């Protein structure tokens, strides 16, 4: 709790944003940098907005140490649009997908509109509660390898980057980007919707190796072509200017607070604190395999449907919001993205202890 | 000028927003309706956001008197995405397009990816300075008729809805929606990017007659399917929540200020004031045909390139921003969308008079 009476929001996304970032947005709302305009009112061709988008890209490049031969695009349409765009650009013969649940499955469905998609690894046999071994897949003849790095619904996360044996590796990082250090050079395309670790919903970051930009299927709508967006520096059509501004504020905030290294440390501390409590509890059970645990989405249950619902209701009363699990899997879920303070996790655990004492019969 | 030192912003879009709307956004930034969260942080599945999007749709329906057999969609990707979506859904045999300049031409290019597009009327012969007669087009065998209602670059506007003789009429209303009363029932699909009269950039409103929703080409990316977005009430994937909130605030503001009828009256007054001055001036020349004049974008010139540039610079110094014409046509342009107050136009004309006295040699 704080001066604005804000609560701890454990939503899977759109999710919490740093309070300092929201304060800047509030203070600049009526008149941005003495321009006499709100950022929302700036022309996307103005020098002020050009500074915003250029600085946002520069800072993202610093944060993720993005190599020079990768373009950064700020696009609309969410990660879901990338499910189609990726296939329209890279799927010529056949594509290899790793199925680790709902979102990789959605990517598979959307790619199949345009060609052959083979699921070459899956954890469906165990309700997606683990990450399959992807160190030695047979990728002969495949155009690219696709996976979803962090699975928000099941609370699982790849601990090792799958070995793509030289074919382009495509990754949906929507729910873990900026949460830990990564080696961008291992990837062909990384994409991420903003609404978990980056900013408000409405923009998708695409980080794409230059050699993958040019070719695309003849059926590609012009608006989905990486080449067009790349050449026009994300200004082919009017971009979501205000959302990009917000993302830029988050990037700056992260840089001013030790960058991704420091953020990763904080995230591990938060996750460890929560998992450690869960592992010692006989009341709550975690749902993901221990070796596949996400540090962004912690999925657990009391094992009792009604008790889980009561948990959500009671938590809400003390300012702990959105702890309900996804309908696909049920139970409880605490999404603890970058902007969730350690204090939020501590407060949650305190509540969990009390709830356990009261309802553990 | 006012308490926030705001200026008059004549940009073609993103453009001015009502100050009252920005003030609400500012005041609600840190804690929306005592939820302890910013609107940016609300889950798109929460009841609070559900209220926001439902109310936004209801109010838009009231404003435009949208019949029950039309769906309203809040989509991403800008009007440019609709250039492809429209063709992917409606283009089976051949499509008829009216070419009134840059934006209809862009729509033509994007539609041609998917089939035969014929330009059945055009004002290209006169540099798009007028709107061709579209009362009696030969539309036999065409799947639909497409046009762009208000042409921001050339400052032209259809004064009569083209007669589509029963085939679906598709209209890009990006730069004139909500500026005047319209009869939605004449249209098959109306779409509009938000960033001129609706709200910040990042959302596109699609108003579509129900019978046009279902069929689409087999090459349609799932994310572009009207059927999916319609069934999921614009929540198929995470929508641009904050931008929809802002649009909703604008809709409410318009309803509270007399609706579209009152807004149309104000817009005509503003445009008449400016055109009247221009028509009586021997220094400035308007560029659009008198019978085709837009009341949103007033395009004019001193006839001298350097003087036009000086005009833009001098105007900027007195708080009149973004008066430069589009690079395609040059000259000067005052975009006077809904949110531009009458006072802004009066201030502009006062400046123009002084500039004329100083530089009319």
HADDOCK unambig.tbl for C-alpha pairs under 7 A between the chains (distance, minus, plus):
assign (segid A and resid 4 and name CA) (segid B and resid 30 and name CA) 6.50 0.50 0.50
assign (segid A and resid 4 and name CA) (segid B and resid 31 and name CA) 6.60 0.50 0.50
assign (segid A and resid 5 and name CA) (segid B and resid 36 and name CA) 5.69 0.50 0.50
assign (segid A and resid 6 and name CA) (segid B and resid 31 and name CA) 6.45 0.50 0.50
assign (segid A and resid 6 and name CA) (segid B and resid 36 and name CA) 3.78 0.50 0.50
assign (segid A and resid 6 and name CA) (segid B and resid 37 and name CA) 5.93 0.50 0.50
assign (segid A and resid 7 and name CA) (segid B and resid 36 and name CA) 4.85 0.50 0.50
assign (segid A and resid 7 and name CA) (segid B and resid 37 and name CA) 6.67 0.50 0.50
assign (segid A and resid 11 and name CA) (segid B and resid 43 and name CA) 6.40 0.50 0.50
assign (segid A and resid 13 and name CA) (segid B and resid 43 and name CA) 5.96 0.50 0.50
assign (segid A and resid 14 and name CA) (segid B and resid 40 and name CA) 7.00 0.50 0.50
assign (segid A and resid 14 and name CA) (segid B and resid 41 and name CA) 5.36 0.50 0.50
assign (segid A and resid 14 and name CA) (segid B and resid 42 and name CA) 5.98 0.50 0.50
assign (segid A and resid 14 and name CA) (segid B and resid 43 and name CA) 5.07 0.50 0.50
assign (segid A and resid 14 and name CA) (segid B and resid 44 and name CA) 6.85 0.50 0.50
assign (segid A and resid 15 and name CA) (segid B and resid 41 and name CA) 4.80 0.50 0.50
assign (segid A and resid 15 and name CA) (segid B and resid 42 and name CA) 6.74 0.50 0.50
assign (segid A and resid 15 and name CA) (segid B and resid 43 and name CA) 6.85 0.50 0.50
assign (segid A and resid 16 and name CA) (segid B and resid 41 and name CA) 5.21 0.50 0.50
assign (segid A and resid 17 and name CA) (segid B and resid 41 and name CA) 6.73 0.50 0.50
assign (segid A and resid 22 and name CA) (segid B and resid 29 and name CA) 6.85 0.50 0.50
assign (segid A and resid 22 and name CA) (segid B and resid 30 and name CA) 6.52 0.50 0.50
assign (segid A and resid 26 and name CA) (segid B and resid 26 and name CA) 5.09 0.50 0.50
assign (segid A and resid 26 and name CA) (segid B and resid 29 and name CA) 5.99 0.50 0.50
assign (segid A and resid 29 and name CA) (segid B and resid 22 and name CA) 6.87 0.50 0.50
assign (segid A and resid 29 and name CA) (segid B and resid 26 and name CA) 5.99 0.50 0.50
assign (segid A and resid 30 and name CA) (segid B and resid 4 and name CA) 6.52 0.50 0.50
assign (segid A and resid 30 and name CA) (segid B and resid 22 and name CA) 6.52 0.50 0.50
assign (segid A and resid 31 and name CA) (segid B and resid 4 and name CA) 6.60 0.50 0.50
assign (segid A and resid 31 and name CA) (segid B and resid 6 and name CA) 6.46 0.50 0.50
assign (segid A and resid 36 and name CA) (segid B and resid 5 and name CA) 5.70 0.50 0.50
assign (segid A and resid 36 and name CA) (segid B and resid 6 and name CA) 3.78 0.50 0.50
assign (segid A and resid 36 and name CA) (segid B and resid 7 and name CA) 4.87 0.50 0.50
assign (segid A and resid 37 and name CA) (segid B and resid 6 and name CA) 5.92 0.50 0.50
assign (segid A and resid 37 and name CA) (segid B and resid 7 and name CA) 6.69 0.50 0.50
assign (segid A and resid 40 and name CA) (segid B and resid 200 and name CA) 5.35 0.50 0.50
assign (segid A and resid 41 and name CA) (segid B and resid 14 and name CA) 5.35 0.50 0.50
assign (segid A and resid 41 and name CA) (segid B and resid 15 and name CA) 4.79 0.50 0.50
assign (segid A and resid 41 and name CA) (segid B and resid 16 and name CA) 5.21 0.50 0.50
assign (segid A and resid 41 and name CA) (segid B and resid 17 and name CA) 6.72 0.50 0.50
assign (segid A and resid 42 and name CA) (segid B and resid 14 and name CA) 5.98 0.50 0.50
assign (segid A and resid 42 and name CA) (segid B and resid 15 and name CA) 6.73 0.50 0.50
assign (segid A and resid 43 and name CA) (segid B and resid 11 and name CA) 6.42 0.50 0.50
assign (segid A and resid 43 and name CA) (segid B and resid 13 and name CA) 5.97 0.50 0.50
assign (segid A and resid 43 and name CA) (segid B and resid 14 and name CA) 5.07 0.50 0.50
assign (segid A and resid 43 and name CA) (segid B and resid 15 and name CA) 6.86 0.50 0.50
assign (segid A and resid 44 and name CA) (segid B and resid 14 and name CA) 6.85 0.50 0.50
assign (segid A and resid 76 and name CA) (segid B and resid 76 and name CA) 5.89 0.50 0.50
assign (segid A and resid 76 and name CA) (segid B and resid 77 and name CA) 5.12 0.50 0.50
assign (segid A and resid 77 and name CA) (segid B and resid 76 and name CA) 5.13 0.50 0.50
assign (segid A and resid 77 and name CA) (segid B and resid 77 and name CA) 5.76 0.50 0.50
assign (segid A and resid 80 and name CA) (segid B and resid 223 and name CA) 6.77 0.50 0.50
assign (segid A and resid 80 and name CA) (segid B and resid 237 and name CA) 6.80 0.50 0.50
assign (segid A and resid 81 and name CA) (segid B and resid 223 and name CA) 5.80 0.50 0.50
assign (segid A and resid 84 and name CA) (segid B and resid 221 and name CA) 5.84 0.50 0.50
assign (segid A and resid 110 and name CA) (segid B and resid 221 and name CA) 6.96 0.50 0.50
assign (segid A and resid 110 and name CA) (segid B and resid 222 and name CA) 6.15 0.50 0.50
assign (segid A and resid 113 and name CA) (segid B and resid 219 and name CA) 6.98 0.50 0.50
assign (segid A and resid 200 and name CA) (segid B and resid 40 and name CA) 5.35 0.50 0.50
assign (segid A and resid 201 and name CA) (segid B and resid 238 and name CA) 6.85 0.50 0.50
assign (segid A and resid 201 and name CA) (segid B and resid 239 and name CA) 6.68 0.50 0.50
assign (segid A and resid 201 and name CA) (segid B and resid 240 and name CA) 4.96 0.50 0.50
assign (segid A and resid 201 and name CA) (segid B and resid 241 and name CA) 6.24 0.50 0.50
assign (segid A and resid 202 and name CA) (segid B and resid 202 and name CA) 6.51 0.50 0.50
assign (segid A and resid 202 and name CA) (segid B and resid 239 and name CA) 6.53 0.50 0.50
assign (segid A and resid 202 and name CA) (segid B and resid 240 and name CA) 4.18 0.50 0.50
assign (segid A and resid 219 and name CA) (segid B and resid 113 and name CA) 6.99 0.50 0.50
assign (segid A and resid 219 and name CA) (segid B and resid 219 and name CA) 6.45 0.50 0.50
assign (segid A and resid 221 and name CA) (segid B and resid 84 and name CA) 5.84 0.50 0.50
assign (segid A and resid 221 and name CA) (segid B and resid 110 and name CA) 6.95 0.50 0.50
assign (segid A and resid 222 and name CA) (segid B and resid 110 and name CA) 6.14 0.50 0.50
assign (segid A and resid 223 and name CA) (segid B and resid 80 and name CA) 6.78 0.50 0.50
assign (segid A and resid 223 and name CA) (segid B and resid 81 and name CA) 5.80 0.50 0.50
assign (segid A and resid 237 and name CA) (segid B and resid 80 and name CA) 6.79 0.50 0.50
assign (segid A and resid 238 and name CA) (segid B and resid 201 and name CA) 6.85 0.50 0.50
assign (segid A and resid 239 and name CA) (segid B and resid 201 and name CA) 6.67 0.50 0.50
assign (segid A and resid 239 and name CA) (segid B and resid 202 and name CA) 6.52 0.50 0.50
assign (segid A and resid 240 and name CA) (segid B and resid 201 and name CA) 4.95 0.50 0.50
assign (segid A and resid 240 and name CA) (segid B and resid 202 and name CA) 4.17 0.50 0.50
assign (segid A and resid 241 and name CA) (segid B and resid 201 and name CA) 6.23 0.50 0.50
